[in-house]
Amino acid sequence: MKELKARMDRKDKFTLVDVREPSEYEIARLPGARLIPLADVAVRANELDTADDIVVHCRSGVRSAKAIQILKQMGFKKLSNVKGGIRAWSDEIDPSVPQY
């Protein structure tokens, strides 16, 4: 989680994808995250660039791991999972982000 925060602070170039549901996204979100719910990842993968560094997150890390598997099968190589998801972000980085 601290690595993601450091990358954000350095303004590294990467695409942050949130694979939670829209209702969850409304409750809490990470700065700059792009919402593509897990159920839509395969159909909306064309919205992402296979050359980009893509960081995927969800609530706890389970759905994002599934999304990464889908994206790998579609030819994406530079993928990373935010282990612990937005819950870990709230615990470790920004307690103002609501937990649910």
matplotlib code that plots the C-alpha trace (Angstrom):
import matplotlib.pyplot as plt

x = [0.0, 2.8, 4.4, 1.1, 1.0, 4.7, 4.0, 1.1, 3.2, 6.0, 3.3, 4.5, 2.7, 0.2, -3.5, -5.3, -8.4, -11.1, -13.0, -15.6, -19.3, -20.5, -22.3, -19.0, -17.1, -19.6, -18.8, -15.0, -12.5, -8.8, -7.6, -7.5, -9.1, -11.0, -14.1, -14.4, -16.4, -15.0, -18.0, -17.1, -13.3, -13.3, -15.6, -14.0, -10.4, -10.1, -10.4, -7.0, -3.6, -1.6, 1.6, 0.6, 1.5, -1.9, -2.6, -5.9, -7.7, -11.0, -12.2, -9.7, -7.7, -9.7, -11.6, -8.6, -6.6, -9.4, -9.3, -5.6, -6.0, -8.6, -6.3, -3.3, -5.2, -6.0, -2.3, -1.7, 1.7, 2.4, -0.2, -0.1, -2.7, -3.2, -3.2, -5.6, -7.5, -9.3, -9.6, -5.8, -5.6, -8.0, -6.0, -2.5, -2.7, -5.8, -8.2, -10.7, -11.5, -14.7, -14.6, -17.7]
y = [0.0, 2.4, 1.7, 2.8, 6.0, 6.7, 6.1, 8.6, 11.1, 10.8, 11.2, 8.0, 7.1, 4.2, 3.5, 2.8, 0.6, 0.0, -3.2, -2.8, -2.0, 1.5, 1.6, 0.8, 3.4, 6.0, 5.2, 5.4, 5.7, 6.2, 9.4, 9.0, 5.5, 4.5, 2.3, -0.8, -3.4, -6.9, -8.2, -5.7, -6.1, -8.5, -6.4, -3.1, -4.2, -2.3, 0.9, 0.1, 0.1, -3.2, -1.1, 0.8, -0.1, -1.0, -1.2, -2.9, -2.6, -3.6, -3.7, -6.4, -7.7, -10.7, -9.2, -7.3, -10.6, -12.1, -9.0, -9.4, -13.0, -11.9, -9.1, -11.5, -13.8, -10.8, -10.0, -7.4, -7.8, -4.9, -5.6, -5.2, -5.9, -3.6, -6.3, -5.4, -3.1, 0.1, -1.3, -1.4, 2.1, 3.4, 1.5, 2.4, 5.6, 7.7, 7.0, 9.5, 6.9, 5.2, 1.4, -0.6]
z = [0.0, 0.9, -2.6, -4.3, -2.2, -3.1, -6.8, -6.5, -4.7, -7.3, -10.0, -11.7, -14.9, -14.3, -14.7, -11.5, -12.1, -9.4, -10.1, -7.4, -8.0, -8.7, -5.3, -3.5, -5.6, -4.4, -0.8, -1.1, -3.8, -4.4, -6.1, -9.8, -9.9, -13.0, -12.3, -14.4, -12.3, -12.3, -14.4, -17.1, -17.2, -20.2, -22.3, -21.4, -21.5, -24.8, -22.8, -21.4, -23.1, -23.0, -22.9, -19.7, -16.2, -14.7, -11.0, -10.0, -6.7, -5.1, -1.4, -0.1, -3.1, -4.1, -7.1, -8.2, -8.3, -10.5, -12.8, -13.2, -14.3, -16.9, -18.2, -18.3, -20.5, -22.8, -23.3, -20.5, -19.0, -16.6, -13.9, -10.2, -7.5, -4.5, -1.8, 1.0, -1.4, -0.3, 3.2, 3.6, 2.1, 4.8, 7.5, 6.4, 4.3, 4.7, 7.6, 6.2, 3.4, 4.7, 5.4, 4.6]

ax = plt.figure().add_subplot(projection="3d")
ax.plot(x, y, z, "-o")
ax.set_aspect("equal")
plt.show()
